[in-house]
């Protein structure tokens, strides 16, 4: 069953074996890694499995057909791992998904959560989105926002360089500040009062984005909304057995040195990253 933003997460749907509740997180890059760690820390009895399809990044530069195929493959994999609820940490995958891909799963969609939040909080209805090329081309954000607020004007900017800059560890470099400023210029000219961080790569540089777009603009972080969405109502944790301890598994389709280093920087510690073939 698909998880719609209008319906709260039903914890009873998530229980599989008595020992743990399994949550899957599907990402096309590494923006969901901090979210996975936060969920595992906040609900220590949950078994959390994140799958990052890093072999095909940047997914936002790929074709719609490839993105949907990788989304389907990732959901099938997590389903086989026992997950009954899956968080789509990749907003590009969420924006391009087809309803049929969610068969048998309860999905949490950050695009719909963020669209609903932006429509609700924007004073003027002038809403900006900074995202991947594929997410922008999908017009998912303008469509979902219009469903909630027909008078809204949504202005989108593609930001394909954000991911590579983070991979290079250039978060604090002047080149990154210059590029972000250039991306945001068109949104500043449109006088947006709310900005959706439409790619997980923007999360680590949210303070920089806030400085460049202006303090009066409200930032909407979809992955942060996911964490709040899971907590309201709180997830119902199953009792943990000594023989089956809770776990956080981080899986990637490419776990090379660059991917591992990016994970280490995101979590500020060494991580156990498993490479799998999908």
N, C-alpha and C positions, 0 to 999 in steps of 0.2 A: 504494500500500500504506500502510496506517495505521501510524504509529509508536506502539508500545505502550511504557509505562514499563518493562516488564520486559526489553525488548530494547534494546541499545545502538544508538546512531546508526551506521549503516553508511555510511562515507564514500564507498564506491564507488557508492552509489545517487545521490549528489549530482552526479556529474560529467556535464556536458553537452558543451559544446564544449571543446577542449583549453585555451583561454585562461583560462577562469574557471569557478568553481563557483558556481551561483546559489542563494541562499537567500532565500526570501520570508518576510516577517514581516507577519502580519495583525493589526491592532489596531482597536478601535472608538473609541479615544481616543488619548492621547499617551504613556501609560505605557511603551510599547515603544520609544520613541525612544532612551533611554539604552542599552537592550539592543542595539539595532541599531548604535549607535556603538561599543559595547564589542566586539561581534563583528567589526566592520570593523577595529577597532584591533588586536585579538588575532590575527586571521587576515587579514592585509593583502592576500592574493592572492584572497580570496573576493569575489564580486560580491553585494552585499546590497541587497535592495529591500524597504523598509517601506511598507505601505499602511495609512493610518489613515483610517477612515471617520468623520471628524469631523463630517460633515454631519448625522449621525443621533445624535450624542451628546446627552444621556447614554443610551447604549444599554441600560444597566441598568434604565431606566424604560420601555423599549419592550416591545411584545408579543412572545411567543415566535415567532410567524409572521414578523414583521419581522426579528427577530434572525437567524433561520435563513436568510431570504432574502438578507440582507446578507452573511452568512457565505458562502453559496454564490456570490454575485456576486464577493466578494473573492477567494475561492479560484480561481475561473475566471480572473479578471484576472491573478493571480500566475502561474497555469499558462501563460497566453498570453505572459507575460514570460520564460518559460523556466525558472521555478522548479520543481524536483522535490521539494524539501523546504520545508515551511512551518511556521513557529513561530506558534502561536496566542497572541499576546501579550494578547489580550482574554480574560480568564477567563470573562466572561459568554458569549461566543461558544463557548468551549471547553466550558462546562457544558451548553450547549443544543444542541451539534452532534449531527447524526445521522451514523452511520457511512458512509452512502452519499455524503455530501458530500466525502469524502476520496479519491474515485476517482482513481487515477493519481498520488497524492501521498503522500509520507512526512511525516506530521504529528508535531510535538512538542507535547504537551498539558501545559501547566503545572498544570492542575487535578489530573490524575492523578499527576504528579510530586510535587506538594505534599501530596496525600493520603497517598501512600506514605511520604513523609518524616515527616509528622506522626505517622502510626501507628507508625513505627519509633522515634521519639525521645521520645514522650510517656511520662513515668514512670507516671502514674496513668490515662492514657486519657481525661482530661478535656481536650478540644480545642476551642478557639474559632475562629470564622471571622468576619472582618469583610469584607463584600463588598457588591455591588450588590443591589438588590431582586430582580432577575431571577435572579442566581446563587443567592441564598438560596432563592427559590421553587423552583428546579430540584432542590434537595436533592442535587446532584451530589456535593458534598463529603461529607455524611454517608454517601451510598451507597458511594463509593469507599473511604472510611476503613473502613466496616463490612466491606468485602470483605477488607481487610488485617487488621483487628482488630475482631472482632465484639463485644468487651467495651467498646469505646470509647464515650464519651458526647460527642456533638458539639453544641456550642451556637453558633448563628449569629446575627449582628447585621447588619442592613442599614444601610449608611452612604451615603445618596444625596447628602449635602452635601459630601463630601470633594472630588469633582471640581470643583464650582463654586468652592470655597474656594481650590483651587490655581490655577484659572484667574484668579481675582482677585488672585493674588499674596499671599494672606493666610496663608502658611505659618507666620509668626511672630506673628500677631496673637492677642491674648487670646481673641477670639471663637472662633478655631479650637481653641485649647487647651480651652476650655469644651465645645465640641461633641464633640471627640474623647473627652474625659473622660466625657461623658454616654453616648456610644455604648458605651464599654468598661465602664461600670458593671455591666451585667448579666453580662458575662463574668467580671468580678472576683468578683461574688457567687457565681458557679458555681465559682470557684476553678480556672479552667483553668490548666494548666501549659504549654500550647503554643498559640500563636496564629498562624493562617494569615492573611497579608495577601492577601485574596481579590479585591482590585482593584488594578490597576497604579497607581492614584492614591495608594495608601498608601505606595508606595516612597519618594517624596521626604520624607515625614513619618514615616518609620520610627523615628527617634530620639525624636520626640514620643510616638508610640504606645508605645514601650518604657518611657518614663518614666511614662506614665499607667497602663499595665497592670502595671508592676512589673518589676524587674530579674530576678526569678527565673523569669519566664515567657519561654519560648524563642519567638522570632519565626521564622516560616517565610515567606520571600519567594519565591514561585513563579518569578518571572522570574530571580532569582539562581540558582535551581536549574537553569533552562534553560541558562544559560551553563556551569555545571559539567557538565551532561549532554552538551552538545556536545563538551566537552573530554575526555570519558572514554568511548571512546578518542578521541584528537585527530582533528579533521577532516583528511581527506587533501586537501591543497590541490593544485590543478592548476597547472602553470607559467604565469606571466603573460607575455604578449607585449607588446613596446613599443607596438604599434599598438592594443592592447586593454587599457588599464590597468584595475586593479581599481577598483570604484566602490561608493559608498554613495548610494543614491537614497532620498529621503524624499518620499513622495507623500501627499496628503490630499485628501479629497473636498470639504473646505472649508478653504482656506488664508487665512482672513481675519486681520486684525491680532491678534485675541485668540489665535488658534491659533499664529501665528508668535511672539508674545511668550512664550507658554508653552513652546514649543520652545527659544527662546533661553534661558529660565531653566533648563530641564532640562539643557541641554548647556553652559550658561555661555559661549556664543558664538553668533554669528550663524550661521544655517543657511540652506541653499538648499532651500526647500520648494516642491515643484511641486503645483499643483492639477489634479486630473483629474476627469472625469465617470465615474461608475461605474454 
